Amino acid sequence: MLRTTPAAPTGTAAKVPPQSATPAVPGAPGARTRGRHRNRRKNGRVKTGVVVALACGLLAAGTTFALHLGLAAARVNAPAASAPSTGTAGRGAAAATTLQVLSVSPDNSADPLTPANPVRIVFSAPLTAKSPLPTFSPAVAGRWQSVGNNTIVFTPSAAVAATTEETLLIPGGRSGERSVTGLTLTASVTAVFQAGGWSTLRLEQLLAQLGYLPMTWNPSGSSQPGSTVAASYLKGRTVVAVPASGVLSWQSGYPAALTSQWQPGKSGVILTGALMAFEANEGLPMTGNVTSGLWQALLSAVERGQSNPNGYAFALVVKAHPETITIWHNGRVVMHGVANTGAPATPTPNGTWPVYLRRAAQVMRGLYPNGTPYADPVQYVSFFNGDYAVHSMKRASFGTAQSLGCVELPLNEAKQAYPYLTYGSLVTVTGPAPETAS
């Protein structure tokens, strides 16, 4: 049954763990009781940069770049600031005892790395002209120079290819960076960032690593699924694993109805669903779009090892005789039963969509094709395509095309399905139009 659509939730989406037999109703501020919902999405480009002025003299050298799959955000792990030394009473703040890296840009930038958009490093004090130059890996032509008091800038001779991942090493220790007053950088600082925008394949690799995609990352030349080339950081800490080139492979158990829709490195409904699932779990607006904030949250989740708590679920509704629904969770079938889809006058469209709104119970209101109003109480509601949803319904029989467009299930089946149809889970509807079904 259908034809009543609540408005899309605003702000943070509620989380419903699969283990719950009767999950709580997700919050949906501003929900309406009638009319169609359309989930509007905007695509935008996020630019952030740090433009600071500092100086100490002209420095020149080559640089280096690492060609891997791209990261969207720079991660800098600088040595912790030393505690200020105790001084004579009444003197105010004590002098710093170590040199610090205050910032590295580009940071969270989708801007290309070009002569007009260089790399900037801001230190806590001016550097001596004898300080060693930071390096990238592998080398590329360009030059370093001082700007203002505390900043050095690297300008590449030519634009760096988009989605190229760069690893920047700022040397520390006895032979590392030194200020004009003799302060030293206690340990080397490493930053990893990307030039010219984020990489879809890198995004997919991270989502798969956290369980938001049912795939395994296989680096080239490695037989160990999920192995990576780690980026080293201060004191041996690995902030973000940087993958070498490789491929994503499907985990076993999923049907062709899902796997056939996958195109590695390209946007599509599978990636959109994974992004929405991640956003819901992280309390982000559920848009399915890639933003700077999403990259920040994703890289942070990878660093914490915070995997998808709901697992990966997929629902397939087949308009045959009888009509059925099958749900896979983490590669195995967890539910299979009869269902009703739309009657000839109100057919259920074929296609694949992510679940975007969930309610444990509500009253469906609308009009029958003849104009007669209805108000039907239903339970375990998962909206996936506008005002089309999977939900319970009181019927004398199931397995035929008799609904007003929704996917109707017996109460016990709907209760069983609901914990798996979490935000971002995909629902595929397939089969002939109801008037031609046998």
Legacy VTK file of the C-alpha trace (Angstrom):
# vtk DataFile Version 3.0
C-alpha trace
ASCII
DATASET POLYDATA
POINTS 438 float
0.000 0.000 0.000
1.226 3.487 -0.577
0.518 7.025 -1.598
1.536 8.675 1.662
5.075 9.922 1.858
6.742 11.571 4.829
9.205 14.321 4.048
12.876 13.434 4.024
14.526 13.699 7.444
16.564 16.789 8.118
19.839 16.835 9.988
21.058 13.690 11.670
19.508 10.403 10.626
18.595 7.877 13.296
20.460 4.591 13.453
18.769 1.209 13.663
21.044 -1.767 14.334
20.184 -4.987 12.487
20.135 -6.937 15.738
17.014 -5.156 16.959
13.775 -7.082 16.512
11.641 -3.934 16.611
13.887 -0.983 15.752
13.010 2.459 16.986
11.322 4.930 14.697
13.911 7.119 12.967
13.472 10.794 13.632
11.995 12.770 10.796
11.507 16.429 11.676
9.004 18.159 9.462
7.448 14.896 8.224
4.219 15.194 6.242
1.331 12.778 6.047
0.488 13.055 2.380
2.033 13.910 -0.967
5.075 12.632 -2.811
8.584 13.123 -1.545
11.499 13.884 -3.761
14.977 13.592 -2.330
16.864 16.587 -3.669
20.603 16.343 -3.966
23.139 18.950 -4.873
26.517 18.409 -6.336
29.097 20.886 -5.271
32.782 21.419 -5.289
34.429 22.145 -1.993
37.514 24.279 -1.956
39.590 25.067 1.066
43.021 26.508 1.172
45.440 28.201 3.431
47.047 31.358 2.146
49.479 32.720 4.652
52.393 35.100 4.333
55.809 34.488 5.972
59.622 34.692 4.922
63.186 33.761 5.129
65.107 33.772 1.816
65.058 31.960 -1.434
65.377 28.175 -1.423
65.493 26.006 -4.513
65.142 22.274 -5.038
63.252 19.480 -6.741
60.250 17.661 -5.317
58.575 14.321 -5.573
55.068 12.853 -5.975
53.536 9.458 -5.228
51.153 8.117 -7.863
48.562 6.048 -6.049
44.824 6.286 -5.719
43.966 9.749 -4.406
43.142 10.917 -0.906
40.874 13.900 -0.535
42.280 15.271 2.673
45.756 16.121 3.889
46.720 14.365 7.088
49.581 15.980 8.960
51.091 14.418 12.033
53.418 16.985 13.557
55.477 16.578 16.711
53.597 17.593 19.823
54.521 21.005 21.184
56.900 20.904 24.095
55.649 22.224 27.397
56.811 25.785 27.979
59.796 26.032 30.233
59.378 27.633 33.599
60.807 31.099 33.741
61.297 33.962 36.147
58.137 35.070 37.855
56.439 38.042 36.250
57.988 37.452 32.812
54.834 36.172 31.064
54.851 33.232 28.606
58.096 31.269 28.402
59.948 31.007 25.098
59.255 27.995 22.843
61.845 25.227 23.018
61.098 23.444 19.710
60.181 24.366 16.163
56.632 23.445 15.113
54.821 22.858 11.798
51.622 24.902 12.085
49.971 24.007 8.779
50.427 22.448 5.359
48.273 23.378 2.375
46.532 22.343 0.182
44.375 20.776 2.906
41.026 19.125 2.062
41.415 20.715 -1.354
39.969 19.730 -4.686
42.153 22.365 -6.347
44.869 21.231 -8.738
48.511 21.647 -7.752
49.827 24.115 -10.307
52.276 27.029 -10.442
49.308 29.267 -9.553
48.276 27.064 -6.609
51.469 25.944 -4.831
52.204 24.058 -1.611
52.665 26.162 1.546
54.193 25.123 4.869
53.838 27.401 7.884
56.326 27.044 10.756
56.205 28.513 14.247
59.401 30.511 13.608
61.527 31.649 10.625
63.917 29.029 9.230
67.619 29.436 8.770
68.781 29.556 5.147
70.760 26.354 5.821
67.676 24.309 6.704
67.166 21.234 4.498
64.310 21.361 2.015
61.171 19.245 2.376
60.794 16.561 -0.271
57.961 14.896 -2.172
58.082 11.360 -3.465
58.823 10.717 -6.345
60.651 13.843 -7.569
59.164 16.492 -9.825
60.612 19.754 -11.082
59.912 22.920 -9.131
61.374 25.302 -6.565
61.056 26.244 -2.893
61.170 29.822 -1.667
60.450 31.809 1.477
57.423 34.086 1.742
57.123 36.469 4.689
58.623 35.295 7.974
57.560 31.719 8.741
56.320 30.244 5.449
58.044 28.353 2.657
56.290 27.727 -0.652
56.883 25.089 -3.302
55.907 26.026 -6.872
55.878 23.138 -9.383
57.234 23.804 -12.867
54.053 22.316 -14.368
50.622 21.239 -13.179
50.491 17.925 -11.334
48.089 15.358 -12.799
44.662 15.278 -11.156
44.049 12.612 -8.472
47.810 12.253 -7.942
48.531 11.545 -4.300
51.518 13.347 -2.834
53.588 12.432 0.188
55.456 15.400 1.636
58.325 14.804 4.100
59.438 17.704 6.300
62.746 16.574 7.852
63.235 16.743 11.593
65.822 15.756 14.168
69.448 16.869 14.275
69.741 17.167 10.495
66.225 18.535 10.029
64.583 21.927 9.921
66.090 24.616 12.142
64.950 28.140 13.009
67.143 31.241 12.898
67.249 31.120 16.712
68.403 27.481 16.776
65.073 25.754 17.495
64.755 22.308 15.870
61.876 20.181 14.621
62.112 17.253 17.040
60.938 14.639 14.493
60.047 14.509 10.819
56.532 15.438 9.744
54.728 13.624 6.918
51.674 14.930 5.063
49.654 13.040 2.450
47.226 14.908 0.219
45.791 14.815 -3.269
46.053 17.124 -6.253
43.142 18.021 -8.466
40.181 16.370 -6.775
39.231 13.132 -5.075
39.392 9.685 -6.632
36.184 7.652 -6.864
38.168 4.414 -6.748
39.930 5.557 -3.572
36.539 6.424 -2.072
35.223 2.962 -2.938
38.313 1.308 -1.473
37.830 3.067 1.870
34.087 2.306 1.966
34.818 -1.357 1.238
37.454 -1.380 3.983
34.793 -0.206 6.470
32.125 -2.672 5.263
29.904 -0.198 3.417
30.563 -2.011 0.138
30.566 -5.846 -0.055
33.966 -5.951 -1.722
37.603 -6.733 -1.001
40.518 -4.562 -2.076
43.293 -6.566 -3.776
46.463 -4.527 -4.420
48.340 -5.373 -7.609
51.004 -8.002 -7.118
49.562 -9.131 -3.784
47.567 -12.252 -3.052
46.556 -10.980 0.371
43.056 -9.431 0.226
42.882 -6.024 1.803
46.644 -5.522 2.173
47.890 -1.979 1.701
51.025 0.051 1.460
51.086 2.053 4.685
52.115 5.695 4.915
54.552 6.206 7.785
53.949 8.945 10.320
55.652 10.227 13.428
56.660 7.518 15.927
55.615 4.780 13.477
51.940 5.701 13.637
49.933 5.007 10.500
47.178 7.577 10.153
45.800 6.514 6.794
46.671 3.408 4.786
47.622 4.414 1.259
46.796 1.680 -1.257
48.930 0.835 -4.217
47.143 0.205 -7.505
44.760 -2.731 -7.331
41.212 -3.947 -7.902
38.009 -4.308 -5.899
36.482 -7.779 -6.039
33.002 -8.830 -4.892
32.652 -10.946 -1.809
30.800 -14.196 -2.424
27.085 -14.744 -2.031
25.540 -11.728 -3.778
23.209 -12.078 -6.813
23.837 -10.813 -10.339
20.938 -8.397 -9.849
23.321 -6.424 -7.606
26.800 -7.165 -8.960
25.812 -6.389 -12.567
25.176 -2.762 -11.584
28.754 -2.185 -10.412
31.220 -0.071 -12.421
34.545 0.365 -10.572
35.691 3.956 -10.225
32.395 5.382 -11.477
29.474 6.895 -9.642
26.282 4.851 -9.435
23.493 3.739 -7.147
25.706 1.212 -5.313
28.170 3.944 -4.340
25.345 6.358 -3.489
23.777 3.800 -1.145
27.107 3.175 0.570
27.650 6.903 1.074
24.147 7.333 2.518
24.712 4.430 4.912
27.974 5.982 6.084
26.406 9.421 6.449
23.534 8.014 8.501
25.902 6.203 10.865
28.112 9.286 11.226
25.229 11.698 11.835
25.845 13.574 8.579
23.102 14.858 6.248
22.049 11.888 4.100
22.732 13.268 0.608
24.881 10.575 -0.992
27.169 13.373 -2.210
30.937 13.624 -1.758
32.011 16.659 0.262
35.038 17.780 2.209
33.210 16.976 5.446
32.429 13.469 4.257
36.099 12.847 3.374
37.129 14.086 6.813
34.659 11.741 8.511
35.598 8.799 6.274
39.333 9.137 6.855
38.708 9.530 10.577
36.585 6.356 10.599
39.362 4.465 8.801
41.890 5.724 11.323
39.675 4.514 14.204
38.806 1.235 12.465
35.124 2.102 12.829
33.350 -0.386 10.546
29.733 -0.370 9.384
27.748 -1.586 12.436
24.784 -2.667 10.277
26.626 -4.836 7.752
25.716 -4.803 4.055
22.140 -5.628 3.023
20.427 -5.893 -0.368
16.745 -6.567 -1.127
15.465 -8.007 -4.424
11.756 -7.825 -5.249
10.738 -10.037 -8.190
7.421 -9.460 -9.968
6.729 -13.044 -11.028
4.243 -15.698 -9.955
4.323 -15.714 -7.025
5.863 -12.292 -6.323
8.694 -12.519 -3.810
11.238 -10.555 -1.799
14.717 -11.865 -0.924
17.160 -10.102 1.383
20.908 -10.751 1.519
22.962 -9.636 4.510
26.755 -9.911 4.551
26.658 -12.329 1.620
23.965 -14.743 2.748
20.191 -14.925 2.358
18.524 -13.956 5.640
14.935 -13.721 4.392
12.821 -14.986 1.487
9.055 -14.716 1.262
6.006 -13.670 -0.715
5.203 -10.033 -1.482
2.663 -7.878 -3.296
3.622 -5.154 -5.774
1.483 -2.628 -7.624
-1.699 -3.551 -9.469
-2.002 -2.759 -13.219
-3.456 0.698 -12.466
-0.728 1.511 -9.887
2.369 -0.474 -10.921
5.601 -0.560 -8.923
8.456 0.846 -11.072
11.444 -1.331 -11.857
14.869 -0.110 -10.756
17.263 0.150 -7.823
17.138 2.738 -5.049
18.637 3.226 -1.558
16.449 3.334 1.546
16.247 6.980 2.593
13.539 7.040 5.287
12.344 4.498 7.877
9.397 4.393 10.265
8.366 1.645 12.630
4.695 2.520 12.074
2.514 5.101 10.354
-0.860 5.604 8.674
-0.779 5.589 4.876
-3.255 8.092 3.471
-4.216 8.802 -0.112
-6.751 8.075 -2.827
-7.660 4.894 -4.656
-7.660 5.154 -8.476
-11.441 5.772 -8.319
-10.931 8.768 -6.012
-12.026 7.107 -2.779
-9.776 8.104 0.161
-8.027 5.556 2.334
-6.120 5.575 5.633
-4.330 2.292 6.329
-2.143 1.693 9.412
1.061 -0.131 8.469
4.258 -1.143 10.244
7.984 -1.573 9.493
8.124 1.032 6.713
11.259 1.558 4.578
10.917 4.201 1.833
13.262 3.661 -1.105
11.854 5.521 -4.144
9.827 8.648 -3.496
6.603 7.431 -1.862
7.233 3.760 -2.666
8.108 1.698 0.391
8.427 -1.810 1.777
5.959 -2.289 4.653
3.448 -4.627 6.294
-0.152 -4.860 5.089
-3.245 -6.773 6.101
-4.252 -8.876 3.083
-6.094 -12.131 2.532
-3.297 -13.322 0.242
0.203 -12.411 -0.950
2.294 -13.067 -4.034
0.323 -11.077 -6.635
0.171 -7.559 -8.090
-2.518 -5.963 -5.908
-1.018 -3.012 -4.022
-1.216 0.698 -4.791
2.481 0.631 -5.698
4.294 -0.257 -2.504
5.919 -3.604 -1.748
3.548 -5.189 0.767
4.583 -7.990 3.135
2.795 -10.066 5.780
3.388 -8.624 9.252
5.909 -11.254 10.375
7.932 -10.938 7.151
7.907 -7.147 7.376
9.127 -7.373 10.974
11.919 -9.713 9.853
12.932 -7.503 6.918
12.917 -4.140 8.696
16.159 -4.456 10.723
18.086 -5.197 7.509
16.616 -2.384 5.404
18.737 0.280 7.089
19.570 3.654 5.599
21.399 3.309 2.277
20.462 -0.364 1.797
19.522 -0.989 -1.830
16.130 -2.262 -2.970
15.866 -3.617 -6.524
12.471 -4.207 -8.142
12.433 -6.255 -11.329
9.959 -8.152 -13.486
7.284 -7.655 -16.142
4.460 -5.145 -15.917
1.562 -6.573 -13.874
-0.770 -6.848 -16.834
1.697 -9.185 -18.611
2.784 -11.247 -15.608
1.637 -14.844 -15.713
LINES 1 439
438 0 1 2 3 4 5 6 7 8 9 10 11 12 13 14 15 16 17 18 19 20 21 22 23 24 25 26 27 28 29 30 31 32 33 34 35 36 37 38 39 40 41 42 43 44 45 46 47 48 49 50 51 52 53 54 55 56 57 58 59 60 61 62 63 64 65 66 67 68 69 70 71 72 73 74 75 76 77 78 79 80 81 82 83 84 85 86 87 88 89 90 91 92 93 94 95 96 97 98 99 100 101 102 103 104 105 106 107 108 109 110 111 112 113 114 115 116 117 118 119 120 121 122 123 124 125 126 127 128 129 130 131 132 133 134 135 136 137 138 139 140 141 142 143 144 145 146 147 148 149 150 151 152 153 154 155 156 157 158 159 160 161 162 163 164 165 166 167 168 169 170 171 172 173 174 175 176 177 178 179 180 181 182 183 184 185 186 187 188 189 190 191 192 193 194 195 196 197 198 199 200 201 202 203 204 205 206 207 208 209 210 211 212 213 214 215 216 217 218 219 220 221 222 223 224 225 226 227 228 229 230 231 232 233 234 235 236 237 238 239 240 241 242 243 244 245 246 247 248 249 250 251 252 253 254 255 256 257 258 259 260 261 262 263 264 265 266 267 268 269 270 271 272 273 274 275 276 277 278 279 280 281 282 283 284 285 286 287 288 289 290 291 292 293 294 295 296 297 298 299 300 301 302 303 304 305 306 307 308 309 310 311 312 313 314 315 316 317 318 319 320 321 322 323 324 325 326 327 328 329 330 331 332 333 334 335 336 337 338 339 340 341 342 343 344 345 346 347 348 349 350 351 352 353 354 355 356 357 358 359 360 361 362 363 364 365 366 367 368 369 370 371 372 373 374 375 376 377 378 379 380 381 382 383 384 385 386 387 388 389 390 391 392 393 394 395 396 397 398 399 400 401 402 403 404 405 406 407 408 409 410 411 412 413 414 415 416 417 418 419 420 421 422 423 424 425 426 427 428 429 430 431 432 433 434 435 436 437
